[in-house]
């Protein structure tokens, strides 16, 4: 009887206060969320129309962060890649022009890879050529019927250029209204954060309502 009472008092004596238990649970949850966000999957929101109609303003999507290799935070080192980026992949990457800025000032872009290392890229009269062959995707659109003069390099006439090793050439599906590799250059492989693979939510800001027909749709 004495031993039982003593044992009960001992248990009560080491019982942790409720706020400590909740605090420890919260810390564990935050650590797990950080690990998932850093190495597995991350959520992004589409802010512009450069990828219309594949991705619309207000689409919320998930990005696979381990398919191209897991990046060590605050470095350009990655490991355990499942595969290399492929032509046609829609990827999220750190804007190359921000590489000299502090990490908290760097912007994320989302575009489609159209050129791999060694590819020759050229745009003539709005048509994209990869290695001399026209390259079109079903989602590609041109919202501006006008074609820029041939002597103006940029949107409708570009190149030819060869994609260097370790880099990729990206373009928006909304070809006439996309700020992409035609204007600021190639995407270094180490800046690619992951592959966009599903839309988990979509909000039509113009009409203040959800786009239920887009929720849960894979991104291609």
C-alpha positions in Angstrom: 0.0 0.0 0.0 2.8 2.4 0.9 4.7 1.6 -2.3 1.6 2.1 -4.4 1.0 5.5 -2.9 4.6 6.5 -3.3 4.6 5.5 -6.9 1.4 7.6 -7.5 3.1 10.6 -6.0 6.1 10.1 -8.1 4.1 10.1 -11.3 2.3 13.3 -10.3 5.6 14.9 -9.4 7.1 14.4 -12.9 4.0 15.3 -14.9 4.7 18.2 -17.2 2.5 21.3 -17.2 0.0 21.5 -20.1 1.7 24.5 -21.7 4.9 22.6 -22.1 3.2 19.7 -23.7 1.4 22.0 -26.2 4.6 23.9 -26.8 6.5 20.8 -27.6 3.8 19.5 -30.0 3.7 22.9 -31.8 7.5 22.8 -32.2 7.4 19.3 -33.7 4.6 20.3 -36.0 6.6 23.4 -37.2 9.7 21.3 -37.8 7.7 18.8 -39.8 6.1 21.5 -41.9 9.5 23.1 -42.6 10.9 19.7 -43.7 8.0 19.1 -46.0 8.1 22.6 -47.5 11.9 22.4 -48.0 12.4 18.9 -49.3 9.1 17.4 -50.5 6.3 19.7 -51.7 5.5 23.4 -51.6 2.5 25.5 -52.4 2.6 28.4 -54.9 0.0 30.9 -56.2 -0.1 32.2 -59.8 0.1 36.0 -59.8 0.2 36.8 -63.5 -1.3 35.6 -66.8 2.0 34.5 -68.5 1.0 30.8 -68.4 -2.6 31.2 -69.6 -4.5 29.1 -70.3 -2.6 26.3 -68.6 -2.5 28.3 -65.4 -4.7 31.2 -64.5 -4.3 34.1 -62.1 -5.5 32.8 -58.8 -4.6 29.1 -59.4 -2.9 27.6 -56.3 -0.6 24.7 -57.1 1.7 22.2 -55.5 5.3 21.8 -56.6 7.3 18.5 -56.3 10.6 19.6 -54.8 12.5 16.3 -54.8 12.0 15.0 -58.4 15.0 17.0 -59.7 17.0 16.5 -56.5 16.8 17.8 -53.0 18.4 21.2 -52.4 20.4 21.9 -49.3 18.9 25.2 -48.0 20.9 28.4 -48.8 23.2 26.5 -51.1 23.2 25.4 -54.8 23.9 21.8 -53.8 21.3 19.1 -54.6 21.3 15.3 -54.3 19.1 12.2 -54.8 17.6 13.4 -58.2 14.9 11.1 -59.6 15.3 12.6 -63.1 16.6 15.6 -65.0 14.2 18.5 -66.1 12.6 17.6 -69.4 11.3 19.6 -72.3 7.6 20.4 -71.6 8.0 20.4 -67.8 6.4 23.4 -66.0 8.8 24.4 -63.4 9.2 26.9 -60.5 12.6 28.5 -60.3 14.3 31.4 -58.8 14.5 34.4 -61.1 18.1 34.4 -62.5 18.2 38.2 -62.2 17.8 38.0 -58.4 20.8 35.7 -57.7 22.8 38.6 -56.2 20.0 39.7 -53.9 19.4 38.5 -50.3 17.4 35.2 -50.4 14.3 36.9 -48.9 14.2 39.4 -51.8 14.4 36.8 -54.6 11.3 36.1 -56.7 10.0 32.8 -58.0 8.9 32.4 -61.6 6.9 29.6 -63.2 7.4 28.8 -66.9 7.6 25.8 -69.3 10.9 24.3 -70.3 11.3 24.4 -74.1 15.0 24.1 -74.5 17.5 21.6 -72.9 21.3 21.9 -72.7 22.7 21.8 -76.2 19.4 22.7 -78.0 19.3 25.5 -80.6 16.4 27.8 -79.9 14.9 30.2 -82.4 11.6 32.1 -82.8 10.5 33.2 -86.3 7.1 35.0 -86.8 5.9 33.8 -83.4 6.7 30.2 -84.1 9.2 28.5 -81.8 11.8 26.2 -83.4 13.9 23.7 -81.4 16.8 22.3 -83.3 15.3 23.5 -86.5 11.9 21.9 -86.0 8.7 23.7 -85.0 7.8 23.0 -81.4 4.2 23.6 -80.4 2.2 22.6 -77.3 -1.6 22.3 -77.2 -1.8 25.0 -74.5 0.2 27.6 -76.5 -1.8 30.7 -77.3 -1.1 34.0 -79.0 -3.4 36.8 -77.8 -1.9 39.5 -79.9 -2.7 39.1 -83.6 0.1 41.5 -84.6 3.6 40.2 -85.5 6.5 42.4 -84.6 8.9 43.4 -87.4 11.7 41.0 -88.2 14.4 43.4 -87.3 13.1 43.6 -83.7 14.6 40.8 -81.6 12.5 39.6 -78.7 9.0 38.4 -78.6 8.2 37.3 -82.1 11.7 36.9 -83.5 14.5 35.6 -81.5 17.9 33.8 -81.9 19.1 31.4 -82.9 20.9 30.6 -79.6 22.4 27.5 -78.1 21.4 26.5 -74.6 24.6 26.1 -72.5 25.4 23.2 -70.3 23.6 23.2 -67.0 21.0 25.7 -68.2 17.4 25.6 -69.7 15.4 27.9 -71.9 11.9 28.6 -70.6 8.8 30.3 -72.1 5.3 31.1 -70.9 2.4 29.4 -72.6 0.8 32.8 -73.2 3.6 33.6 -75.7 2.7 37.2 -76.5 2.5 38.3 -72.8 5.3 36.4 -71.1 8.5 37.8 -69.6 10.7 34.7 -70.1 14.1 33.5 -71.4 13.6 35.5 -74.6 14.2 38.6 -72.6 16.4 37.7 -69.6 18.3 34.6 -70.6 18.8 31.0 -69.5 17.7 29.3 -66.3 20.6 27.7 -64.3 19.7 24.2 -63.3 20.5 24.9 -59.6 17.8 27.6 -59.4 15.0 25.2 -60.4 12.9 24.5 -57.3 10.6 21.8 -58.6 8.0 20.5 -60.9 4.4 21.9 -60.8 2.1 18.9 -60.8 -1.4 19.7 -59.5 -3.9 22.6 -58.9 -5.3 22.2 -55.4 -7.4 25.4 -55.4 -8.4 28.2 -57.8 -10.0 31.5 -57.1 -11.5 33.8 -59.8 -10.7 37.2 -58.4 -12.7 39.1 -61.1 -15.9 37.4 -60.1 -15.0 36.6 -56.4 -15.8 32.9 -56.6 -13.9 29.6 -56.8 -13.2 27.8 -60.0 -14.4 24.3 -59.0 -13.7 22.9 -62.4 -9.9 23.5 -62.0 -9.5 22.1 -58.5 -7.6 18.8 -58.3 -6.6 19.0 -62.0 -3.0 17.8 -62.9 -0.7 20.3 -64.6 0.6 19.4 -68.0 
